[in-house]
Amino acid sequence: QVHLVESGGGLVQAGGSLRLSCVASGRTIRRDHMGWFRQAPGKEREFVASINRGGDTIAYADSVKGRFTISRDNTKNTGDLQMNSLKPEDTAIYYCATAMHGNNWDYWGQGTQVTVSS
């Protein structure tokens, strides 16, 4: 069982930055892929970024490429999402998740709210 807790959300003006963190407990997640997703009001949850267990394969949604950076520290059982040049359309609840196999996301955090004002 993996317990994920996100932090770092908040209110920021457009053009600003936030760094989200995801801390895992229960067991090591060094063999899991990690991902970040978001859900805006009235919209479905969408993929933001993912990083494989070794940290050498990374994917981003087109909407965040060049602005967001995903990373992980397997020694600390954590993952981060650095978000720069934030836009109002980035406003959402952000979730981290882990997957043992492919895109079968097994565990999810409770989410952290990110609000970007114009």
N, C-alpha and C positions, 0 to 999 in steps of 0.2 A: 504494500500500500504506500502510495506517495501522496504527501500533503504539500500543496503549492500555495505560497502566499506572495501576492504582488504588492509592491509599494512604489511610491514615487509619483503618483498621479497628482493632479492639481489644476489650478487655473493659471493660464498663461496667455499673454497677448500674441497675436499673429506675428510670426517671425521669430518667436522665442524658442526655447529648448526645454526639454524635460528628459530625465533619465529614469526609466522604469527598471525595477529589479524584481526578480522572482527567486525566492528561496525555497528549496525543496527539503523535506524531511521525511523520515520513515525508512528510507534506504538511499543508497547512492543512485544518482541518475546519470552516471558517466556512460552507461550503455544505452541511454535513451536519446532520441532526437528531442529537440526543444523547439517550440513554436510560440509565436505571439499572434493573437487574433483580436479583433475588436468588433464591437456591436454598437452602432449608433441608434438613437431612438427611432422606432418605426422601421428599422432595417434589419436584415438578416446578419448574423455573425459572418465576418469575412476574414480571410487570411491576411496577415501582415508580413510576417517573416518567419523563417525557420533556419535552424542550424543543426547539422548532424552531430552524432556523438563525438566525433573527432574534431569538430570545429572547422573542417576544411571544405565543407559543402554548405553553401548559404544560398537562400532564395528570398526574394522580396516581391511583394506585390508591386505592380507598375506604379501605383499611386504614391508609393513611398520611396522608390529607388532614388538614390542620391541624397536623401534626407535622413533616413533612418539607418541605424547600424545595430545589428544583433551580435551579441557575444555571449560567451559562457566561460565559467571557471569550474572545471570539474573537481578541483581540489577543495572548493568551497561549496559545491553543490548548488551553484547559483547561475542565473542567466540575467542578462541585461538587454534593454532596448534603448539606445540613445536616439532621441528624436530631435532633430534640428529643423529650422525653418518651418515651424508648425503653421498649419493653416486651419481656419475655422472648420473645414470639412474633416479634419482629423479628430474632431470632438467625438468621443465614444467611451465606452467602458472597454478597457484593455485587459485581456486574459492571457496568461501563459499556460502552456500545456506541454505534456511529454508523451512520447510515443516509443514503444519498444520496437515496433515494426512499421516501416513506411509511414503512411499518413493516418494510421489508426491511433488517434490521440486518446490515450487511456485516462489520463488524469488532467484535471483543470483546477486552476485557482479560482478564487472568488471574484476577482476582477478589481481594477482600480480605475477611477474616473479621471479622464483627461478632458478638460474643457479649454478650447482655444477661442478667445474673444477677438473680434475684428476691430 
